[in-house]
């Protein structure tokens, strides 16, 4: 049985899905609306309110939140966990499709389930070249990475493309044109139009005209005026067409050098380590093909956490096996120690088999569960081994002594494991969504505990019958250690135990006082409590959100100032401790109002402080900037969501009053 579990477990371990975190079933559906040039109020009244009225009666939607900005709108639906989001997507799409009163200028809408794929890599194409010259290299790299067998989710973050038309006012007057007439010509010739459907014997066939232009040269062919004799005045004849980036200022830097960001994520069906291996091999090959001065570098490698937990589990497993072997070898028998430590991989590989059967993946959460139950599995081996050895010393070797030794402690050992299993069972009823991974921890722990019970009560006794059948050999070291330990047990320890029993009420009072002290420390906040512990981030990031009326220049000025303060703080840390904390900084202004800094820290053994202490120092030196709506630092592995321990929602019909109430609430909270 032991050989069977080891072989099947080893094969299953190789086939087990590897992820950084467990897969999360999203219960959100998004409706995205594209309405170019429309104001937020226009999108709200002519599109969003109509969709809200139509989907209100759909069963399974707990709530929806709508957001309108210039040119587009988003409606986020929260789906009841008793319903399938995929089914709700179909029903919502049918409801929205039935609306016939959308404005003509609205381009399209999409209904989809929100899928949160896990981050694997943040890469940058970096070089001493203008951003416009780096973008082709980044797009080429993104396309090639997407073609790799193990990779599917790749996003290239580059400055937004834009086609601009510059027309001299004199030219407009010369040809009797207006900007309004030119924009109407562009919309008329560059657009996709639905032309209804044609009924046939086999069903209805939808008719749609696909005529949307995407290149500056295509727009240049648009006639803006047609003469009486059929002569055409084309857009390229009266304007300068610029096919490039948006006109706003851009700031994409990696440690001061121009860079384009590439984000790689893994889907639920992809093995994170296989994705990482394929991308790393590609990076090595690609860097050899890129021209001098341009390189493809890794900013964030999230597989670091998974590999770290794997190493920790194997290290703890080896340390646990060593401790068990030493204790049993010193107190009992070397052969018994060998058979006992073989129980550790058997229990863990048995748990791996059950993980595969239950569809669980190997990730930092399930690895934590393995590390957590290691002590209980070790205890079972020690208890059974000690009991069997005591019977062998008393009655001699043989199967009867082994069976008698197992039976002596079978009941307390079994119920000890079962009570621990019973403690984990309620967590199986919880959802594994969000950041609460108790379901996966409980499932892995129960599997390992049950296999440890099987190993200690059946496999270990059978091995001990065969492994301890030889004549016991005299061991001077063990005899000396046993003599001294026996003398201590029957001497000082026995005296201490006798005194404790004699003064039992005093001892009981001491333990009662310790319990009251523990409760008091928790009650009065001396010991902090949190639902999920925060794990320091090796790649802390700073998110900057500006007010909507701010310019891109204001956003970049704040971004640059924050970057300078981080660098200055890092220089100060080096002067104090002799080592820096920051290795590289990636700074991006994602849009006119949003920016982010991703800070790559030096190797863990070189850091003079934790990421939490570093972020506290950053918060002290970063001031309150005018125009900033929010600026927050993510220094925990669980990310931004772990920061929001309390949330407040303000609802009302008057947006001005809501803004005033929100500002007042923020002011009150800051003064607390």
C-alpha positions in Angstrom: 0.0 0.0 0.0 2.8 2.4 0.9 4.6 1.8 -2.5 1.3 2.3 -4.3 0.6 5.6 -2.6 4.2 6.8 -3.3 4.0 5.9 -7.0 0.5 7.2 -7.6 1.2 10.3 -5.5 4.4 11.1 -7.4 2.7 10.8 -10.7 -0.2 12.9 -9.5 2.2 15.6 -8.2 3.7 16.0 -11.7 0.2 16.4 -13.2 -1.2 18.7 -10.5 -2.2 22.2 -11.6 0.2 24.9 -10.3 -1.1 28.4 -9.6 0.0 31.3 -7.4 -3.5 31.5 -5.7 -6.5 29.3 -5.9 -9.0 29.9 -8.7 -11.8 32.2 -7.8 -15.3 31.9 -9.3 -16.3 35.4 -10.2 -19.9 36.4 -9.6 -19.8 39.7 -11.5 -21.1 40.5 -15.0 -20.2 43.7 -16.8 -22.1 45.6 -19.5 -19.8 48.0 -21.4 -21.2 50.7 -23.6 -19.2 52.7 -26.3 -20.8 56.1 -27.2 -18.0 58.3 -28.6 -18.0 62.0 -27.6 -21.1 61.7 -25.5 -21.2 63.4 -22.1 -21.7 61.3 -18.9 -25.2 62.8 -18.5 -26.1 61.8 -22.0 -24.9 58.3 -21.6 -26.8 58.0 -18.3 -30.1 59.2 -19.6 -30.1 57.7 -23.1 -28.4 54.4 -22.5 -27.7 53.3 -18.9 -31.2 54.1 -17.5 -32.8 52.2 -20.3 -30.6 49.1 -19.6 -31.3 49.4 -15.9 -35.1 49.4 -16.4 -34.9 46.4 -18.7 -32.7 44.2 -16.5 -34.3 45.0 -13.1 -36.7 42.0 -13.3 -34.0 39.4 -14.0 -33.9 36.9 -11.2 -30.4 36.3 -9.8 -29.0 39.9 -9.9 -28.4 41.1 -6.3 -27.4 44.6 -7.3 -25.9 46.7 -10.0 -23.6 49.7 -10.0 -23.4 52.0 -13.0 -20.6 54.4 -14.1 -20.7 56.9 -16.9 -17.8 58.8 -18.3 -17.2 60.7 -21.4 -17.4 58.3 -24.4 -18.3 55.2 -22.5 -20.2 53.6 -19.6 -20.1 50.5 -17.5 -22.8 48.6 -15.5 -21.4 46.1 -13.0 -23.9 43.4 -12.0 -23.4 41.3 -8.8 -24.8 37.8 -9.3 -26.3 35.7 -6.5 -24.0 32.8 -5.9 -26.9 30.4 -6.3 -27.1 31.3 -10.0 -24.6 30.7 -12.8 -23.0 33.9 -14.1 -22.7 32.3 -17.6 -26.5 31.8 -17.8 -27.1 35.4 -16.5 -24.8 36.7 -19.3 -27.1 35.2 -21.9 -30.3 36.5 -20.2 -28.9 40.0 -19.8 -27.7 40.1 -23.4 -31.2 39.1 -24.6 -32.7 41.9 -22.5 -30.3 44.5 -23.8 -30.7 43.4 -27.4 -34.4 43.9 -27.1 -33.9 47.7 -26.5 -34.7 49.5 -29.8 -34.4 53.1 -28.6 -30.6 53.5 -28.2 -29.2 56.7 -29.8 -27.8 56.5 -33.3 -24.3 57.6 -32.2 -23.9 54.6 -29.8 -21.4 52.2 -31.4 -21.7 49.0 -29.5 -22.1 47.2 -26.2 -20.8 44.0 -24.7 -22.0 41.7 -21.9 -19.4 39.4 -20.3 -18.5 37.7 -17.1 -15.7 39.3 -15.2 -12.7 36.9 -15.3 -9.8 37.7 -13.0 -6.8 35.9 -14.4 -3.7 35.7 -12.2 -0.7 37.9 -12.8 2.4 35.9 -13.7 4.8 38.5 -15.2 5.2 42.2 -15.7 7.7 42.8 -18.5 9.1 45.9 -20.1 10.6 46.6 -23.5 13.2 49.2 -22.4 15.6 51.3 -24.4 17.1 54.7 -25.1 14.7 55.4 -27.9 11.5 57.5 -28.2 8.4 55.7 -27.1 7.1 55.7 -30.7 10.0 53.6 -31.8 9.7 51.2 -28.8 6.0 50.5 -29.4 6.6 48.2 -32.5 9.1 46.1 -30.5 6.7 45.8 -27.6 3.7 44.8 -29.9 5.9 42.3 -31.7 7.0 40.8 -28.4 3.4 40.7 -27.2 2.2 38.9 -30.3 5.0 36.4 -30.2 4.4 35.6 -26.5 0.7 35.2 -27.2 1.6 32.5 -29.8 3.5 30.4 -27.2 1.8 27.1 -26.4 1.4 27.8 -22.7 0.4 31.4 -22.8 -2.9 33.1 -23.8 -3.5 36.3 -21.8 -1.0 39.0 -22.9 -1.6 42.8 -22.7 0.7 45.5 -24.1 0.3 48.8 -22.3 1.5 51.5 -24.6 0.4 55.1 -25.2 -3.1 55.3 -26.6 -3.2 55.6 -30.4 -5.0 58.5 -32.0 -5.7 59.8 -35.5 -5.8 63.6 -35.5 -6.8 65.9 -38.3 -5.4 69.5 -38.3 -7.3 71.9 -40.6 -6.5 75.5 -41.2 -9.4 77.9 -40.6 -8.7 79.6 -43.9 -9.1 76.3 -45.7 -12.5 75.9 -44.1 -13.6 79.3 -45.3 -12.2 78.7 -48.8 -14.3 75.5 -49.3 -17.3 76.7 -47.3 -16.9 73.9 -44.8 -17.4 73.6 -41.0 -16.0 71.2 -38.4 -19.5 69.8 -37.9 -19.9 68.9 -41.6 -16.5 67.3 -41.7 -17.2 65.2 -38.6 -20.5 64.1 -40.1 -18.7 63.0 -43.2 -16.3 61.0 -41.1 -19.1 59.3 -39.1 -21.0 58.6 -42.3 -18.1 56.9 -44.2 -16.3 55.3 -41.2 -18.8 53.3 -39.2 -20.3 49.9 -38.9 -24.1 49.8 -39.6 -26.7 47.2 -38.9 -29.0 46.7 -41.9 -31.6 44.4 -40.4 -32.0 40.8 -41.5 -33.2 38.7 -44.5 -35.7 36.0 -44.0 -34.8 32.7 -45.7 -36.2 29.1 -45.6 -33.4 28.1 -43.2 -33.9 31.1 -40.9 -33.1 34.8 -40.5 -29.7 36.1 -41.7 -28.4 39.3 -40.1 -27.1 42.0 -42.5 -24.3 44.3 -41.2 -22.1 46.7 -43.0 -18.5 46.7 -41.7 -16.9 49.9 -42.8 -15.0 51.2 -39.8 -11.6 52.8 -40.7 -8.5 52.2 -38.5 -5.6 53.8 -40.5 -4.9 57.5 -41.2 -4.6 56.7 -44.9 -8.1 55.2 -45.0 -9.5 58.4 -43.4 -7.7 60.5 -45.9 -9.9 58.9 -48.7 -13.1 60.2 -47.2 -14.8 62.8 -49.4 -15.8 65.9 -47.4 -17.5 67.7 -50.3 -18.7 66.6 -53.7 -19.2 69.1 -56.6 -22.0 69.3 -59.1 -19.9 67.5 -61.7 -19.0 64.7 -59.3 -15.6 66.0 -58.3 -14.5 65.0 -54.8 -12.7 67.0 -52.2 -11.0 64.5 -49.9 -10.1 64.9 -46.3 -6.4 64.5 -47.0 -6.6 67.5 -49.4 -7.6 69.9 -46.7 -6.0 68.5 -43.5 -2.8 67.3 -42.0 -3.4 63.7 -40.8 -1.4 62.6 -37.8 -1.6 58.8 -37.1 0.2 58.3 -33.8 -0.3 58.7 -30.0 -2.8 60.9 -28.2 -1.7 64.5 -28.0 -1.3 64.5 -24.2 2.1 64.1 -22.5 3.2 60.5 -21.8 5.5 59.2 -19.1 6.5 55.5 -19.4 9.8 55.0 -17.6 11.7 52.1 -16.2 14.4 53.4 -13.9 14.6 56.6 -15.9 14.6 55.0 -19.3 11.7 54.9 -21.8 9.8 51.6 -21.5 6.6 49.9 -22.7 4.9 47.5 -20.3 3.7 43.9 -21.2 1.5 42.1 -18.7 1.2 38.3 -18.8 -1.5 36.5 -16.8 -2.5 32.8 -16.5 -6.1 31.5 -16.9 -7.6 28.9 -14.5 -6.7 26.2 -17.0 -3.1 27.1 -17.4 -0.2 25.9 -15.2 1.6 29.0 -13.8 5.0 27.4 -13.7 4.7 26.2 -17.3 3.7 29.7 -18.4 6.7 31.1 -16.5 9.1 28.6 -18.1 7.9 29.3 -21.6 8.1 33.1 -21.1 11.6 32.9 -19.6 12.9 30.9 -22.5 11.3 33.4 -24.9 13.0 36.3 -23.1 16.4 34.8 -23.4 15.9 34.2 -27.2 14.3 37.6 -27.8 17.0 39.6 -26.1 19.5 38.1 -28.5 17.4 39.3 -31.5 16.7 42.8 -30.3 18.9 45.6 -31.5 21.6 47.2 -29.2 20.1 49.5 -26.6 16.8 47.7 -26.5 16.0 44.8 -24.1 13.1 42.8 -22.7 13.4 42.8 -18.9 11.3 41.2 -16.0 9.8 43.7 -13.5 7.5 41.3 -11.6 7.8 37.5 -11.4 4.9 36.2 -9.3 6.1 32.6 -9.5 8.7 33.7 -6.9 6.0 33.3 -4.2 5.0 29.9 -5.4 8.6 28.6 -5.6 9.3 30.1 -2.2 6.4 28.2 -0.6 7.4 25.0 -2.4 10.9 25.3 -1.0 9.6 26.1 2.4 7.3 23.0 2.4 10.2 20.7 1.3 12.5 22.3 3.8 10.0 21.8 6.7 9.3 18.3 5.5 13.0 17.5 5.7 13.4 19.2 9.1 10.4 17.4 10.5 11.7 14.1 9.2 15.1 14.8 10.7 13.7 15.8 14.1 11.5 12.6 14.2 14.4 10.5 13.2 16.7 11.9 15.9 14.1 11.7 18.7 13.1 8.1 17.8 16.7 7.0 17.2 17.8 8.4 20.6 14.9 7.3 22.7 13.8 4.1 20.9 15.3 2.4 17.8 17.0 3.5 14.5 14.9 1.1 12.3 11.7 2.4 14.0 12.8 6.0 13.2 13.4 5.2 9.5 9.9 3.6 9.1 8.3 6.5 11.0 9.8 9.2 8.9 8.6 7.4 5.7 5.1 8.2 6.9 5.6 11.9 6.2 5.9 11.6 2.4 3.2 8.9 2.4 0.7 11.2 4.2 1.6 14.2 2.0 1.5 12.2 -1.3 -1.9 10.8 -0.2 -3.1 14.3 0.2 -1.8 15.2 -3.3 -3.8 12.3 -4.7 -7.0 13.6 -3.1 -6.2 17.2 -4.2 -6.1 16.0 -7.8 -9.4 14.1 -7.4 -11.0 17.2 -5.9 -9.8 19.5 -8.6 -7.5 21.6 -6.2 -4.4 23.2 -7.4 -0.9 23.5 -5.9 -0.6 27.1 -4.8 0.6 29.2 -1.9 -2.6 28.6 0.1 -2.6 24.8 -0.2 1.1 24.7 0.4 0.5 26.6 3.7 -2.0 23.9 4.6 0.7 21.2 4.0 3.1 23.1 6.3 0.4 23.6 8.9 -0.5 19.9 9.3 3.1 18.7 9.3 3.3 18.8 13.1 0.2 16.7 13.5 1.4 14.1 11.0 4.7 14.0 12.9 2.9 13.5 16.2 1.0 10.5 15.0 4.2 8.7 13.9 5.9 9.5 17.2 3.0 8.3 19.4 2.6 5.0 17.5 6.3 4.4 17.4 6.8 5.0 21.2 3.9 2.8 22.1 5.0 -0.1 19.9 8.6 0.2 21.3 7.4 0.1 24.9 5.5 -3.1 24.2 8.6 -4.7 22.4 10.8 -3.9 25.4 8.2 -5.4 27.8 7.1 -8.5 25.9 9.8 -8.9 23.2 9.7 -8.6 19.4 7.0 -9.9 17.2 3.7 -9.0 15.6 1.8 -9.4 18.8 3.9 -6.7 20.5 3.4 -4.3 17.6 -0.4 -5.0 17.5 -0.6 -4.5 21.3 1.4 -1.2 21.0 -0.9 0.2 18.3 -4.1 -0.9 20.2 -2.9 0.9 23.4 -3.0 4.3 21.7 -5.4 3.6 18.8 -8.5 5.2 20.4 -6.9 8.5 21.6 -4.8 8.8 18.4 -7.8 8.2 16.1 -10.1 10.6 18.0 -7.3 13.2 18.2 -7.1 13.2 14.4 -10.9 13.1 14.0 -11.5 16.0 16.3 -9.0 18.0 14.3 -10.8 16.9 11.1 -14.1 17.9 12.6 -12.7 21.4 13.3 -11.9 21.8 9.6 -15.2 20.4 8.3 -17.3 23.7 8.7 -14.7 25.5 6.5 -15.6 23.2 3.7 -19.0 24.8 3.6 -17.6 28.3 3.0 -17.1 29.7 -0.5 -13.6 29.7 -1.9 -14.2 33.0 -3.6 -12.6 36.3 -2.6 -9.6 36.4 -0.4 -10.9 33.8 2.1 -9.3 30.6 1.2 -10.4 28.5 4.2 -12.1 26.0 1.9 -8.9 25.0 0.2 -6.9 25.0 3.5 -9.5 22.8 5.1 -9.7 20.3 2.2 -6.0 19.8 2.0 -5.6 19.5 5.8 -8.4 16.9 6.1 -6.9 14.8 3.2 -3.4 14.8 4.8 -4.8 14.0 8.3 -6.9 11.1 7.1 -3.9 9.6 5.2 -1.7 10.1 8.2 -4.3 8.0 10.1 -4.2 5.3 7.5 -0.4 5.4 7.5 0.1 5.3 11.3 -2.6 2.6 12.0 -2.0 0.2 9.1 1.1 0.9 7.0 3.5 1.8 9.9 2.6 -1.3 12.1 3.0 -3.6 9.1 6.5 -2.1 8.4 7.5 -2.3 12.1 6.7 -6.0 12.2 9.2 -6.6 9.4 11.7 -3.9 10.3 12.1 -4.7 14.0 12.3 -8.5 13.7 16.1 -8.5 13.9 18.0 -9.0 17.2 18.4 -5.7 19.0 21.9 -4.5 19.1 23.5 -2.8 22.0 23.9 1.0 21.4 26.0 2.7 23.9 24.9 6.3 23.0 21.2 5.3 23.1 21.7 3.4 26.4 23.4 6.4 28.0 20.8 8.9 26.7 17.9 6.6 27.9 19.5 6.2 31.3 19.9 9.9 31.8 16.4 10.8 30.5 14.8 8.1 32.7 16.6 9.5 35.7 15.3 13.0 34.8 11.8 11.7 34.4 11.7 9.8 37.6 13.7 12.4 39.5 13.2 16.2 39.0 10.3 16.0 36.6 8.4 13.6 39.0 9.1 15.9 41.9 7.8 18.9 40.0 4.7 17.1 38.9 4.0 15.9 42.5 4.3 19.5 43.8 2.0 20.8 41.0 -0.7 18.2 42.0 -0.3 19.1 45.7 -0.7 22.8 45.0 -3.3 22.2 42.3 -5.5 25.2 43.1 -2.5 27.5 42.9 -1.5 26.0 39.5 -5.1 26.3 38.3 -5.2 30.0 39.4 -2.0 30.7 37.5 -3.4 29.2 34.3 -6.7 30.9 34.9 -4.9 34.2 35.2 -3.0 33.6 32.0 -6.2 32.9 30.2 -7.8 36.2 31.6 -4.7 38.1 30.6 -4.9 36.7 27.0 -8.6 37.7 26.8 -7.7 41.2 28.1 -4.9 41.7 25.6 -7.3 40.9 22.8 -10.2 42.9 24.2 -8.3 46.1 24.7 -6.4 45.9 21.4 -2.9 45.2 22.6 -2.9 42.2 20.3 -4.1 43.2 16.9 -6.7 41.0 15.2 -7.2 40.7 11.4 -9.2 38.3 9.2 -6.3 37.6 6.8 -2.6 38.3 7.7 -0.7 40.7 5.5 2.3 39.2 3.7 4.9 41.8 2.7 5.0 42.5 -1.1 8.2 42.2 -3.0 6.9 44.5 -5.6 5.0 47.3 -3.8 3.1 49.7 -6.0 1.7 53.1 -5.7 -1.6 54.1 -7.4 -2.4 57.7 -8.1 -6.0 58.7 -9.1 -6.5 62.4 -10.0 -9.8 64.3 -10.3 -11.4 64.2 -13.7 -10.8 67.8 -14.5 -7.0 67.6 -14.1 -4.7 67.6 -17.0 -2.2 64.9 -18.0 0.7 67.3 -17.2 -0.6 67.6 -13.6 -0.8 63.8 -13.3 2.8 63.4 -14.6 4.1 66.2 -12.2 2.7 64.3 -9.2 4.0 61.0 -10.6 7.5 62.5 -11.0 7.5 64.0 -7.6 6.5 60.7 -5.9 9.2 58.9 -7.9 11.8 61.5 -6.7 10.8 61.2 -3.1 11.0 57.4 -3.3 14.5 57.6 -4.7 15.5 60.2 -2.1 14.2 58.0 0.7 16.1 55.0 -0.7 19.3 57.0 -0.6 18.6 57.9 3.0 18.0 54.2 3.8 21.4 53.3 2.3 23.1 56.0 4.4 21.5 54.6 7.5 21.8 50.9 6.9 24.4 50.4 4.2 22.0 48.8 1.8 19.3 50.1 -0.5 15.7 48.7 -0.7 14.8 49.7 -4.3 16.2 47.9 -7.3 14.1 49.4 -10.2 11.0 51.6 -10.6 8.4 51.3 -13.4 6.4 54.5 -13.7 3.3 54.8 -16.0 0.6 57.4 -16.6 -2.1 54.9 -17.7 -4.5 57.7 -18.6 -5.0 61.4 -18.2 -6.1 60.9 -14.6 -4.4 57.7 -13.5 -0.8 56.7 -12.9 1.0 53.9 -11.1 4.5 53.2 -9.8 5.7 49.6 -9.5 8.8 49.3 -7.3 11.0 46.3 -7.6 12.8 45.6 -4.3 16.3 44.1 -3.9 16.7 40.4 -2.9 15.1 39.6 0.4 18.4 38.8 2.2 19.8 42.3 1.2 16.9 44.3 2.6 17.5 46.3 5.8 13.7 46.4 6.5 10.4 45.0 5.5 8.1 46.3 2.8 5.7 47.4 5.5 8.3 49.6 7.2 9.4 50.9 3.8 5.8 51.9 2.9 5.4 53.7 6.2 8.4 55.8 5.4 7.0 56.6 2.0 3.7 57.7 3.5 5.5 60.1 5.8 7.4 61.9 2.9 4.6 61.9 0.3 2.5 65.1 0.8 -1.1 65.8 0.0 -1.1 66.9 -3.7 -3.8 69.3 -5.1 -6.0 67.6 -7.6 -5.3 64.1 -6.3 -8.5 62.1 -5.5 -6.7 59.1 -4.0 -3.1 57.9 -3.6 -2.6 54.6 -1.9 0.3 52.1 -1.5 -0.1 48.4 -2.0 2.5 46.7 0.2 0.8 43.4 0.7 0.8 40.3 -1.5 -3.0 40.1 -1.4 -3.1 43.5 -3.1 -5.5 46.4 -3.0 -8.5 44.5 -1.7 -6.8 43.7 1.6 -6.6 47.4 2.3 -10.3 48.0 2.4 -11.3 46.6 5.8 -14.3 49.0 6.1 -16.3 50.4 3.2 -18.9 53.1 3.1 -21.3 53.7 0.3 -23.2 57.0 -0.1 -26.3 56.9 -2.3 -28.6 59.7 -3.5 -30.1 61.4 -6.5 -28.2 64.7 -6.3 -24.6 64.2 -7.4 -23.5 67.6 -6.0 -24.8 66.7 -2.5 -23.1 63.3 -2.7 -19.8 64.9 -3.5 -20.2 67.3 -0.6 -21.1 64.5 1.7 -18.2 62.4 0.6 -15.7 65.2 1.1 -17.2 65.9 4.6 -16.9 62.2 5.5 -13.3 62.0 4.4 -12.5 65.1 6.5 -14.1 63.6 9.6 -12.3 60.3 9.2 -8.9 62.1 8.7 -9.4 63.9 12.0 -10.0 60.7 14.0 
